Amino acid sequence: MSATATFTVSGMTCGHCVASVKEEVSEIPGVSSVEVDLETGRLVVVSPDAVDPAAVRDAVDEAGYTVTAEE
C-alpha cells in the first residue's frame, strides 16, 4: 500500500523548473515517485507511508518555488 499526496506549486515556468522540483522532492526519505505537471503546477508525491507535508514544502522552497495548496 502506498500513500499519495498532491500539492500545487507556483512559480514554475519551464521544464528546468519541473526538473528542479522533482529532484528536490525525490530526495525526501521514503519518496518512491514524484510527478510534476508544468501546466497546472500539480505535484504528486507517492511514498510507502504518508509523506510529511512540511518536508515537501521545504524541498519545493529549496528548488526556488512555493507550495500554494495541499489537497
All heavy atoms as TSV, in Angstrom:
chain	resi	resn	atom	element	x	y	z
A	1	MET	N	N	0.853	-1.191	0.000
A	1	MET	CA	C	0.000	0.000	0.000
A	1	MET	C	C	0.890	1.242	0.000
A	1	MET	O	O	1.881	1.300	0.706
A	1	MET	CB	C	-0.878	-0.037	1.250
A	1	MET	CG	C	-1.931	1.015	1.296
A	1	MET	SD	S	-3.339	0.495	0.318
A	1	MET	CE	C	-4.335	1.926	0.430
A	2	SER	N	N	0.519	2.215	-0.774
A	2	SER	CA	C	1.306	3.441	-0.803
A	2	SER	C	C	0.407	4.641	-0.539
A	2	SER	O	O	-0.806	4.572	-0.696
A	2	SER	CB	C	2.028	3.597	-2.137
A	2	SER	OG	O	1.103	3.693	-3.181
A	3	ALA	N	N	1.044	5.725	-0.123
A	3	ALA	CA	C	0.326	6.965	0.159
A	3	ALA	C	C	0.629	7.963	-0.939
A	3	ALA	O	O	1.756	8.046	-1.413
A	3	ALA	CB	C	0.766	7.516	1.510
A	4	THR	N	N	-0.397	8.710	-1.351
A	4	THR	CA	C	-0.230	9.733	-2.377
A	4	THR	C	C	-0.625	11.081	-1.790
A	4	THR	O	O	-1.671	11.198	-1.159
A	4	THR	CB	C	-1.111	9.423	-3.604
A	4	THR	OG1	O	-0.755	8.148	-4.110
A	4	THR	CG2	C	-0.923	10.455	-4.692
A	5	ALA	N	N	0.235	12.064	-1.993
A	5	ALA	CA	C	-0.059	13.429	-1.546
A	5	ALA	C	C	0.024	14.343	-2.760
A	5	ALA	O	O	0.920	14.199	-3.590
A	5	ALA	CB	C	0.936	13.869	-0.480
A	6	THR	N	N	-0.926	15.272	-2.869
A	6	THR	CA	C	-0.964	16.183	-4.013
A	6	THR	C	C	-0.855	17.624	-3.526
A	6	THR	O	O	-1.506	18.014	-2.559
A	6	THR	CB	C	-2.273	15.981	-4.805
A	6	THR	OG1	O	-2.371	14.612	-5.178
A	6	THR	CG2	C	-2.286	16.838	-6.053
A	7	PHE	N	N	-0.019	18.384	-4.217
A	7	PHE	CA	C	0.228	19.781	-3.868
A	7	PHE	C	C	0.128	20.628	-5.129
A	7	PHE	O	O	0.238	20.111	-6.238
A	7	PHE	CB	C	1.638	19.948	-3.287
A	7	PHE	CG	C	1.905	19.085	-2.089
A	7	PHE	CD1	C	2.355	17.786	-2.245
A	7	PHE	CD2	C	1.704	19.569	-0.809
A	7	PHE	CE1	C	2.597	16.973	-1.145
A	7	PHE	CE2	C	1.946	18.769	0.295
A	7	PHE	CZ	C	2.392	17.478	0.131
A	8	THR	N	N	-0.050	21.934	-4.961
A	8	THR	CA	C	0.031	22.867	-6.075
A	8	THR	C	C	1.247	23.756	-5.840
A	8	THR	O	O	1.426	24.295	-4.747
A	8	THR	CB	C	-1.241	23.730	-6.177
A	8	THR	OG1	O	-2.364	22.861	-6.338
A	8	THR	CG2	C	-1.169	24.663	-7.376
A	9	VAL	N	N	2.085	23.856	-6.874
A	9	VAL	CA	C	3.317	24.634	-6.790
A	9	VAL	C	C	3.214	25.832	-7.729
A	9	VAL	O	O	2.805	25.683	-8.880
A	9	VAL	CB	C	4.527	23.750	-7.187
A	9	VAL	CG1	C	5.813	24.566	-7.166
A	9	VAL	CG2	C	4.636	22.545	-6.265
A	10	SER	N	N	3.584	27.011	-7.241
A	10	SER	CA	C	3.569	28.198	-8.103
A	10	SER	C	C	4.993	28.620	-8.426
A	10	SER	O	O	5.921	28.327	-7.687
A	10	SER	CB	C	2.822	29.345	-7.428
A	10	SER	OG	O	3.560	29.823	-6.325
A	11	GLY	N	N	5.133	29.300	-9.553
A	11	GLY	CA	C	6.409	29.861	-9.945
A	11	GLY	C	C	7.143	29.087	-11.021
A	11	GLY	O	O	8.133	29.563	-11.548
A	12	MET	N	N	6.678	27.891	-11.346
A	12	MET	CA	C	7.355	27.093	-12.377
A	12	MET	C	C	6.956	27.606	-13.755
A	12	MET	O	O	5.781	27.821	-14.023
A	12	MET	CB	C	6.982	25.617	-12.248
A	12	MET	CG	C	7.419	24.976	-10.962
A	12	MET	SD	S	7.076	23.195	-10.925
A	12	MET	CE	C	5.298	23.142	-11.115
A	13	THR	N	N	7.955	27.796	-14.636
A	13	THR	CA	C	7.668	28.328	-15.964
A	13	THR	C	C	8.241	27.480	-17.098
A	13	THR	O	O	7.975	27.766	-18.256
A	13	THR	CB	C	8.220	29.756	-16.103
A	13	THR	OG1	O	9.638	29.717	-15.853
A	13	THR	CG2	C	7.552	30.707	-15.121
A	14	CYS	N	N	9.051	26.453	-16.759
A	14	CYS	CA	C	9.702	25.692	-17.828
A	14	CYS	C	C	10.059	24.284	-17.355
A	14	CYS	O	O	9.880	23.947	-16.188
A	14	CYS	CB	C	10.974	26.409	-18.292
A	14	CYS	SG	S	12.238	26.514	-17.003
A	15	GLY	N	N	10.590	23.499	-18.272
A	15	GLY	CA	C	10.989	22.136	-17.960
A	15	GLY	C	C	12.076	22.066	-16.904
A	15	GLY	O	O	12.110	21.137	-16.096
A	16	HIS	N	N	12.969	23.052	-16.894
A	16	HIS	CA	C	14.023	23.085	-15.875
A	16	HIS	C	C	13.416	23.246	-14.483
A	16	HIS	O	O	13.879	22.642	-13.515
A	16	HIS	CB	C	15.018	24.213	-16.163
A	16	HIS	CG	C	16.127	24.271	-15.175
A	16	HIS	ND1	N	16.068	25.062	-14.056
A	16	HIS	CD2	C	17.313	23.606	-15.118
A	16	HIS	CE1	C	17.180	24.883	-13.348
A	16	HIS	NE2	N	17.952	24.014	-13.978
A	17	CYS	N	N	12.375	24.067	-14.390
A	17	CYS	CA	C	11.676	24.262	-13.117
A	17	CYS	C	C	11.119	22.931	-12.619
A	17	CYS	O	O	11.270	22.568	-11.449
A	17	CYS	CB	C	10.512	25.240	-13.287
A	17	CYS	SG	S	10.941	26.871	-13.888
A	18	VAL	N	N	10.467	22.216	-13.520
A	18	VAL	CA	C	9.886	20.910	-13.187
A	18	VAL	C	C	10.976	19.962	-12.704
A	18	VAL	O	O	10.830	19.282	-11.687
A	18	VAL	CB	C	9.141	20.319	-14.412
A	18	VAL	CG1	C	8.781	18.863	-14.185
A	18	VAL	CG2	C	7.894	21.144	-14.713
A	19	ALA	N	N	12.103	19.925	-13.421
A	19	ALA	CA	C	13.206	19.034	-13.058
A	19	ALA	C	C	13.763	19.389	-11.682
A	19	ALA	O	O	14.083	18.491	-10.887
A	19	ALA	CB	C	14.299	19.104	-14.112
A	20	SER	N	N	13.863	20.666	-11.381
A	20	SER	CA	C	14.376	21.099	-10.075
A	20	SER	C	C	13.465	20.635	-8.945
A	20	SER	O	O	13.933	20.129	-7.920
A	20	SER	CB	C	14.507	22.628	-10.033
A	20	SER	OG	O	15.471	23.065	-10.948
A	21	VAL	N	N	12.166	20.821	-9.124
A	21	VAL	CA	C	11.206	20.405	-8.101
A	21	VAL	C	C	11.248	18.885	-7.933
A	21	VAL	O	O	11.314	18.373	-6.806
A	21	VAL	CB	C	9.775	20.889	-8.444
A	21	VAL	CG1	C	8.744	20.255	-7.520
A	21	VAL	CG2	C	9.704	22.409	-8.355
A	22	LYS	N	N	11.242	18.149	-9.050
A	22	LYS	CA	C	11.291	16.680	-8.971
A	22	LYS	C	C	12.538	16.215	-8.240
A	22	LYS	O	O	12.469	15.323	-7.393
A	22	LYS	CB	C	11.270	16.056	-10.370
A	22	LYS	CG	C	9.904	15.965	-10.983
A	22	LYS	CD	C	9.940	15.276	-12.326
A	22	LYS	CE	C	9.739	13.806	-12.165
A	22	LYS	NZ	N	9.356	13.129	-13.412
A	23	GLU	N	N	13.679	16.823	-8.560
A	23	GLU	CA	C	14.944	16.413	-7.941
A	23	GLU	C	C	14.921	16.632	-6.428
A	23	GLU	O	O	15.281	15.739	-5.663
A	23	GLU	CB	C	16.097	17.197	-8.559
A	23	GLU	CG	C	17.449	16.826	-7.986
A	23	GLU	CD	C	18.587	17.603	-8.613
A	23	GLU	OE1	O	18.418	18.165	-9.712
A	23	GLU	OE2	O	19.650	17.646	-7.980
A	24	GLU	N	N	14.485	17.813	-6.000
A	24	GLU	CA	C	14.470	18.117	-4.557
A	24	GLU	C	C	13.479	17.224	-3.801
A	24	GLU	O	O	13.803	16.695	-2.751
A	24	GLU	CB	C	14.140	19.591	-4.315
A	24	GLU	CG	C	15.233	20.544	-4.738
A	24	GLU	CD	C	16.511	20.423	-3.931
A	24	GLU	OE1	O	16.484	19.933	-2.783
A	24	GLU	OE2	O	17.558	20.816	-4.466
A	25	VAL	N	N	12.274	17.061	-4.343
A	25	VAL	CA	C	11.254	16.268	-3.653
A	25	VAL	C	C	11.645	14.793	-3.637
A	25	VAL	O	O	11.398	14.085	-2.654
A	25	VAL	CB	C	9.856	16.494	-4.273
A	25	VAL	CG1	C	8.821	15.574	-3.645
A	25	VAL	CG2	C	9.437	17.957	-4.117
A	26	SER	N	N	12.308	14.325	-4.690
A	26	SER	CA	C	12.746	12.925	-4.756
A	26	SER	C	C	13.747	12.584	-3.661
A	26	SER	O	O	13.899	11.417	-3.304
A	26	SER	CB	C	13.372	12.622	-6.118
A	26	SER	OG	O	12.403	12.705	-7.133
A	27	GLU	N	N	14.443	13.591	-3.145
A	27	GLU	CA	C	15.446	13.365	-2.101
A	27	GLU	C	C	14.852	13.187	-0.711
A	27	GLU	O	O	15.560	12.836	0.231
A	27	GLU	CB	C	16.460	14.506	-2.101
A	27	GLU	CG	C	17.332	14.512	-3.343
A	27	GLU	CD	C	18.290	15.686	-3.409
A	27	GLU	OE1	O	18.361	16.475	-2.442
A	27	GLU	OE2	O	18.974	15.804	-4.439
A	28	ILE	N	N	13.540	13.413	-0.556
A	28	ILE	CA	C	12.895	13.199	0.743
A	28	ILE	C	C	12.907	11.696	1.024
A	28	ILE	O	O	12.485	10.901	0.175
A	28	ILE	CB	C	11.442	13.723	0.738
A	28	ILE	CG1	C	11.415	15.234	0.494
A	28	ILE	CG2	C	10.729	13.370	2.054
A	28	ILE	CD1	C	10.026	15.787	0.249
A	29	PRO	N	N	13.403	11.279	2.210
A	29	PRO	CA	C	13.447	9.851	2.527
A	29	PRO	C	C	12.068	9.186	2.399
A	29	PRO	O	O	11.068	9.722	2.872
A	29	PRO	CB	C	13.921	9.823	3.989
A	29	PRO	CG	C	14.664	11.113	4.149
A	29	PRO	CD	C	13.951	12.104	3.271
A	30	GLY	N	N	12.024	8.053	1.714
A	30	GLY	CA	C	10.792	7.290	1.566
A	30	GLY	C	C	9.985	7.609	0.323
A	30	GLY	O	O	9.093	6.850	-0.040
A	31	VAL	N	N	10.289	8.711	-0.350
A	31	VAL	CA	C	9.529	9.065	-1.550
A	31	VAL	C	C	9.905	8.104	-2.674
A	31	VAL	O	O	11.075	7.917	-2.975
A	31	VAL	CB	C	9.790	10.532	-1.972
A	31	VAL	CG1	C	9.244	10.803	-3.365
A	31	VAL	CG2	C	9.174	11.481	-0.963
A	32	SER	N	N	8.885	7.476	-3.286
A	32	SER	CA	C	9.148	6.497	-4.343
A	32	SER	C	C	8.843	7.039	-5.731
A	32	SER	O	O	9.359	6.534	-6.723
A	32	SER	CB	C	8.343	5.219	-4.086
A	32	SER	OG	O	6.970	5.516	-3.973
A	33	SER	N	N	8.012	8.081	-5.812
A	33	SER	CA	C	7.645	8.624	-7.118
A	33	SER	C	C	7.251	10.092	-6.975
A	33	SER	O	O	6.605	10.469	-6.005
A	33	SER	CB	C	6.464	7.821	-7.687
A	33	SER	OG	O	5.937	8.443	-8.839
A	34	VAL	N	N	7.665	10.893	-7.970
A	34	VAL	CA	C	7.301	12.312	-7.995
A	34	VAL	C	C	6.861	12.655	-9.414
A	34	VAL	O	O	7.581	12.390	-10.370
A	34	VAL	CB	C	8.503	13.214	-7.615
A	34	VAL	CG1	C	8.098	14.685	-7.686
A	34	VAL	CG2	C	9.037	12.865	-6.244
A	35	GLU	N	N	5.671	13.215	-9.541
A	35	GLU	CA	C	5.180	13.682	-10.837
A	35	GLU	C	C	4.874	15.160	-10.708
A	35	GLU	O	O	4.244	15.591	-9.745
A	35	GLU	CB	C	3.916	12.924	-11.242
A	35	GLU	CG	C	4.143	11.452	-11.529
A	35	GLU	CD	C	5.105	11.204	-12.679
A	35	GLU	OE1	O	5.078	11.972	-13.659
A	35	GLU	OE2	O	5.890	10.253	-12.589
A	36	VAL	N	N	5.319	15.940	-11.704
A	36	VAL	CA	C	5.071	17.382	-11.705
A	36	VAL	C	C	4.461	17.761	-13.048
A	36	VAL	O	O	4.985	17.391	-14.093
A	36	VAL	CB	C	6.382	18.178	-11.494
A	36	VAL	CG1	C	6.079	19.673	-11.452
A	36	VAL	CG2	C	7.094	17.737	-10.223
A	37	ASP	N	N	3.347	18.492	-13.019
A	37	ASP	CA	C	2.701	18.973	-14.232
A	37	ASP	C	C	2.922	20.477	-14.336
A	37	ASP	O	O	2.416	21.238	-13.506
A	37	ASP	CB	C	1.208	18.642	-14.198
A	37	ASP	CG	C	0.519	19.015	-15.492
A	37	ASP	OD1	O	0.389	20.237	-15.755
A	37	ASP	OD2	O	0.107	18.124	-16.236
A	38	LEU	N	N	3.673	20.896	-15.337
A	38	LEU	CA	C	4.012	22.311	-15.507
A	38	LEU	C	C	2.765	23.166	-15.735
A	38	LEU	O	O	2.638	24.245	-15.167
A	38	LEU	CB	C	4.994	22.477	-16.671
A	38	LEU	CG	C	5.411	23.902	-17.016
A	38	LEU	CD1	C	6.110	24.567	-15.833
A	38	LEU	CD2	C	6.319	23.913	-18.233
A	39	GLU	N	N	1.846	22.683	-16.554
A	39	GLU	CA	C	0.643	23.463	-16.910
A	39	GLU	C	C	-0.198	23.818	-15.689
A	39	GLU	O	O	-0.658	24.942	-15.557
A	39	GLU	CB	C	-0.227	22.668	-17.889
A	39	GLU	CG	C	0.435	22.405	-19.221
A	39	GLU	CD	C	0.159	23.509	-20.219
A	39	GLU	OE1	O	-0.972	23.999	-20.263
A	39	GLU	OE2	O	1.100	23.870	-20.943
A	40	THR	N	N	-0.420	22.832	-14.821
A	40	THR	CA	C	-1.321	23.034	-13.676
A	40	THR	C	C	-0.580	23.349	-12.385
A	40	THR	O	O	-1.193	23.785	-11.418
A	40	THR	CB	C	-2.169	21.765	-13.436
A	40	THR	OG1	O	-1.282	20.684	-13.105
A	40	THR	CG2	C	-2.991	21.408	-14.656
A	41	GLY	N	N	0.743	23.091	-12.354
A	41	GLY	CA	C	1.502	23.265	-11.129
A	41	GLY	C	C	1.297	22.134	-10.152
A	41	GLY	O	O	1.716	22.191	-8.997
A	42	ARG	N	N	0.658	21.076	-10.610
A	42	ARG	CA	C	0.327	19.953	-9.734
A	42	ARG	C	C	1.555	19.089	-9.461
A	42	ARG	O	O	2.281	18.690	-10.362
A	42	ARG	CB	C	-0.774	19.127	-10.396
A	42	ARG	CG	C	-1.292	18.033	-9.526
A	42	ARG	CD	C	-2.414	17.302	-10.229
A	42	ARG	NE	N	-2.973	16.373	-9.290
A	42	ARG	CZ	C	-4.251	16.135	-9.158
A	42	ARG	NH1	N	-5.107	16.745	-9.934
A	42	ARG	NH2	N	-4.677	15.279	-8.268
A	43	LEU	N	N	1.770	18.793	-8.193
A	43	LEU	CA	C	2.862	17.953	-7.730
A	43	LEU	C	C	2.251	16.759	-7.012
A	43	LEU	O	O	1.487	16.933	-6.060
A	43	LEU	CB	C	3.755	18.747	-6.775
A	43	LEU	CG	C	4.744	17.990	-5.901
A	43	LEU	CD1	C	5.783	17.269	-6.751
A	43	LEU	CD2	C	5.414	18.929	-4.914
A	44	VAL	N	N	2.548	15.550	-7.489
A	44	VAL	CA	C	2.026	14.336	-6.870
A	44	VAL	C	C	3.213	13.550	-6.324
A	44	VAL	O	O	4.137	13.219	-7.060
A	44	VAL	CB	C	1.224	13.481	-7.876
A	44	VAL	CG1	C	0.709	12.207	-7.205
A	44	VAL	CG2	C	0.067	14.284	-8.457
A	45	VAL	N	N	3.157	13.271	-5.031
A	45	VAL	CA	C	4.235	12.561	-4.344
A	45	VAL	C	C	3.695	11.224	-3.849
A	45	VAL	O	O	2.677	11.178	-3.158
A	45	VAL	CB	C	4.761	13.385	-3.147
A	45	VAL	CG1	C	5.909	12.674	-2.463
A	45	VAL	CG2	C	5.180	14.783	-3.596
A	46	VAL	N	N	4.396	10.136	-4.194
A	46	VAL	CA	C	3.993	8.799	-3.761
A	46	VAL	C	C	5.080	8.240	-2.859
A	46	VAL	O	O	6.275	8.346	-3.165
A	46	VAL	CB	C	3.768	7.860	-4.972
A	46	VAL	CG1	C	3.378	6.463	-4.508
A	46	VAL	CG2	C	2.705	8.435	-5.899
A	47	SER	N	N	4.666	7.661	-1.741
A	47	SER	CA	C	5.597	7.054	-0.803
A	47	SER	C	C	4.896	5.892	-0.097
A	47	SER	O	O	3.674	5.834	-0.080
A	47	SER	CB	C	6.078	8.090	0.215
A	47	SER	OG	O	4.976	8.644	0.901
A	48	PRO	N	N	5.678	4.968	0.481
A	48	PRO	CA	C	5.068	3.824	1.169
A	48	PRO	C	C	4.199	4.263	2.347
A	48	PRO	O	O	3.172	3.669	2.624
A	48	PRO	CB	C	6.260	3.000	1.655
A	48	PRO	CG	C	7.417	3.465	0.856
A	48	PRO	CD	C	7.130	4.877	0.455
A	49	ASP	N	N	4.640	5.300	3.050
A	49	ASP	CA	C	3.896	5.847	4.185
A	49	ASP	C	C	3.566	7.301	3.880
A	49	ASP	O	O	4.138	7.887	2.969
A	49	ASP	CB	C	4.734	5.765	5.463
A	49	ASP	CG	C	5.097	4.329	5.806
A	49	ASP	OD1	O	4.194	3.497	5.893
A	49	ASP	OD2	O	6.313	4.058	5.968
A	50	ALA	N	N	2.693	7.890	4.654
A	50	ALA	CA	C	2.319	9.286	4.439
A	50	ALA	C	C	3.565	10.165	4.473
A	50	ALA	O	O	4.404	10.031	5.358
A	50	ALA	CB	C	1.324	9.733	5.494
A	51	VAL	N	N	3.678	11.039	3.501
A	51	VAL	CA	C	4.826	11.950	3.427
A	51	VAL	C	C	4.523	13.188	4.270
A	51	VAL	O	O	3.376	13.620	4.367
A	51	VAL	CB	C	5.147	12.314	1.961
A	51	VAL	CG1	C	4.051	13.161	1.351
A	51	VAL	CG2	C	6.483	12.998	1.847
A	52	ASP	N	N	5.549	13.734	4.893
A	52	ASP	CA	C	5.398	14.920	5.726
A	52	ASP	C	C	5.220	16.147	4.825
A	52	ASP	O	O	6.136	16.495	4.081
A	52	ASP	CB	C	6.637	15.066	6.603
A	52	ASP	CG	C	6.577	16.292	7.504
A	52	ASP	OD1	O	5.521	16.959	7.560
A	52	ASP	OD2	O	7.598	16.574	8.152
A	53	PRO	N	N	4.056	16.799	4.880
A	53	PRO	CA	C	3.831	17.970	4.028
A	53	PRO	C	C	4.887	19.066	4.242
A	53	PRO	O	O	5.263	19.761	3.298
A	53	PRO	CB	C	2.445	18.468	4.428
A	53	PRO	CG	C	1.783	17.292	5.044
A	53	PRO	CD	C	2.878	16.481	5.676
A	54	ALA	N	N	5.376	19.217	5.459
A	54	ALA	CA	C	6.395	20.231	5.726
A	54	ALA	C	C	7.683	19.899	4.978
A	54	ALA	O	O	8.361	20.797	4.474
A	54	ALA	CB	C	6.666	20.333	7.228
A	55	ALA	N	N	8.015	18.619	4.876
A	55	ALA	CA	C	9.220	18.204	4.141
A	55	ALA	C	C	9.066	18.530	2.659
A	55	ALA	O	O	10.018	18.959	2.007
A	55	ALA	CB	C	9.479	16.720	4.346
A	56	VAL	N	N	7.848	18.335	2.126
A	56	VAL	CA	C	7.597	18.646	0.722
A	56	VAL	C	C	7.703	20.154	0.501
A	56	VAL	O	O	8.352	20.614	-0.443
A	56	VAL	CB	C	6.219	18.119	0.267
A	56	VAL	CG1	C	5.900	18.588	-1.154
A	56	VAL	CG2	C	6.181	16.596	0.357
A	57	ARG	N	N	7.094	20.937	1.398
A	57	ARG	CA	C	7.181	22.400	1.279
A	57	ARG	C	C	8.639	22.865	1.329
A	57	ARG	O	O	9.056	23.710	0.542
A	57	ARG	CB	C	6.368	23.081	2.388
A	57	ARG	CG	C	4.888	23.173	2.071
A	57	ARG	CD	C	4.170	24.117	3.009
A	57	ARG	NE	N	4.179	23.638	4.389
A	57	ARG	CZ	C	3.314	22.760	4.876
A	57	ARG	NH1	N	2.365	22.276	4.104
A	57	ARG	NH2	N	3.390	22.372	6.120
A	58	ASP	N	N	9.409	22.287	2.242
A	58	ASP	CA	C	10.831	22.659	2.360
A	58	ASP	C	C	11.595	22.312	1.084
A	58	ASP	O	O	12.433	23.085	0.620
A	58	ASP	CB	C	11.473	21.957	3.557
A	58	ASP	CG	C	11.009	22.526	4.893
A	58	ASP	OD1	O	10.377	23.612	4.901
A	58	ASP	OD2	O	11.272	21.883	5.924
A	59	ALA	N	N	11.325	21.139	0.511
A	59	ALA	CA	C	12.014	20.714	-0.713
A	59	ALA	C	C	11.657	21.629	-1.880
A	59	ALA	O	O	12.527	22.007	-2.671
A	59	ALA	CB	C	11.662	19.265	-1.040
A	60	VAL	N	N	10.385	21.992	-1.988
A	60	VAL	CA	C	9.943	22.898	-3.059
A	60	VAL	C	C	10.575	24.278	-2.867
A	60	VAL	O	O	11.040	24.891	-3.825
A	60	VAL	CB	C	8.402	22.977	-3.122
A	60	VAL	CG1	C	7.939	24.065	-4.074
A	60	VAL	CG2	C	7.827	21.626	-3.549
A	61	ASP	N	N	10.629	24.735	-1.610
A	61	ASP	CA	C	11.293	26.011	-1.311
A	61	ASP	C	C	12.759	25.953	-1.725
A	61	ASP	O	O	13.288	26.904	-2.298
A	61	ASP	CB	C	11.212	26.340	0.185
A	61	ASP	CG	C	9.836	26.818	0.615
A	61	ASP	OD1	O	9.007	27.138	-0.263
A	61	ASP	OD2	O	9.589	26.859	1.836
A	62	GLU	N	N	13.414	24.834	-1.425
A	62	GLU	CA	C	14.826	24.655	-1.768
A	62	GLU	C	C	15.040	24.753	-3.278
A	62	GLU	O	O	16.055	25.258	-3.746
A	62	GLU	CB	C	15.309	23.295	-1.242
A	62	GLU	CG	C	16.774	23.035	-1.423
A	62	GLU	CD	C	17.682	23.908	-0.557
A	62	GLU	OE1	O	17.266	24.318	0.550
A	62	GLU	OE2	O	18.796	24.194	-1.006
A	63	ALA	N	N	14.050	24.275	-4.039
A	63	ALA	CA	C	14.127	24.341	-5.505
A	63	ALA	C	C	13.841	25.758	-6.018
A	63	ALA	O	O	14.081	26.050	-7.182
A	63	ALA	CB	C	13.147	23.348	-6.127
A	64	GLY	N	N	13.308	26.618	-5.141
A	64	GLY	CA	C	13.060	28.005	-5.525
A	64	GLY	C	C	11.620	28.312	-5.860
A	64	GLY	O	O	11.323	29.354	-6.453
A	65	TYR	N	N	10.693	27.447	-5.429
A	65	TYR	CA	C	9.271	27.630	-5.750
A	65	TYR	C	C	8.449	27.568	-4.467
A	65	TYR	O	O	8.983	27.362	-3.399
A	65	TYR	CB	C	8.835	26.594	-6.789
A	65	TYR	CG	C	9.773	26.630	-7.980
A	65	TYR	CD1	C	10.826	25.732	-8.093
A	65	TYR	CD2	C	9.663	27.632	-8.935
A	65	TYR	CE1	C	11.737	25.821	-9.132
A	65	TYR	CE2	C	10.574	27.731	-9.983
A	65	TYR	CZ	C	11.608	26.817	-10.070
A	65	TYR	OH	O	12.502	26.927	-11.098
A	66	THR	N	N	7.145	27.705	-4.611
A	66	THR	CA	C	6.279	27.786	-3.438
A	66	THR	C	C	5.108	26.823	-3.566
A	66	THR	O	O	4.446	26.785	-4.605
A	66	THR	CB	C	5.721	29.220	-3.295
A	66	THR	OG1	O	6.816	30.127	-3.265
A	66	THR	CG2	C	4.921	29.378	-2.024
A	67	VAL	N	N	4.827	26.080	-2.482
A	67	VAL	CA	C	3.613	25.273	-2.422
A	67	VAL	C	C	2.487	26.214	-2.046
A	67	VAL	O	O	2.538	26.864	-0.991
A	67	VAL	CB	C	3.741	24.127	-1.383
A	67	VAL	CG1	C	2.394	23.440	-1.186
A	67	VAL	CG2	C	4.791	23.117	-1.821
A	68	THR	N	N	1.478	26.314	-2.905
A	68	THR	CA	C	0.366	27.230	-2.636
A	68	THR	C	C	-0.870	26.510	-2.131
A	68	THR	O	O	-1.781	27.127	-1.598
A	68	THR	CB	C	-0.015	28.032	-3.891
A	68	THR	OG1	O	-0.319	27.120	-4.950
A	68	THR	CG2	C	1.130	28.932	-4.315
A	69	ALA	N	N	-0.912	25.182	-2.310
A	69	ALA	CA	C	-2.066	24.417	-1.837
A	69	ALA	C	C	-1.677	22.976	-1.624
A	69	ALA	O	O	-0.756	22.463	-2.256
A	69	ALA	CB	C	-3.206	24.501	-2.844
A	70	GLU	N	N	-2.400	22.339	-0.713
A	70	GLU	CA	C	-2.211	20.918	-0.456
A	70	GLU	C	C	-3.578	20.281	-0.509
A	70	GLU	O	O	-4.523	20.766	0.114
A	70	GLU	CB	C	-1.597	20.750	0.941
A	70	GLU	CG	C	-1.363	19.329	1.326
A	70	GLU	CD	C	-0.857	19.205	2.752
A	70	GLU	OE1	O	-0.267	20.165	3.280
A	70	GLU	OE2	O	-1.062	18.135	3.327
A	71	GLU	N	N	-3.699	19.207	-1.294
A	71	GLU	CA	C	-5.018	18.551	-1.423
A	71	GLU	C	C	-5.116	17.396	-0.454
A	71	GLU	O	O	-4.145	16.767	-0.118
A	71	GLU	CB	C	-5.187	18.042	-2.850
A	71	GLU	CG	C	-5.297	19.163	-3.845
A	71	GLU	CD	C	-5.395	18.675	-5.276
A	71	GLU	OE1	O	-5.897	17.574	-5.510
A	71	GLU	OE2	O	-4.952	19.410	-6.165
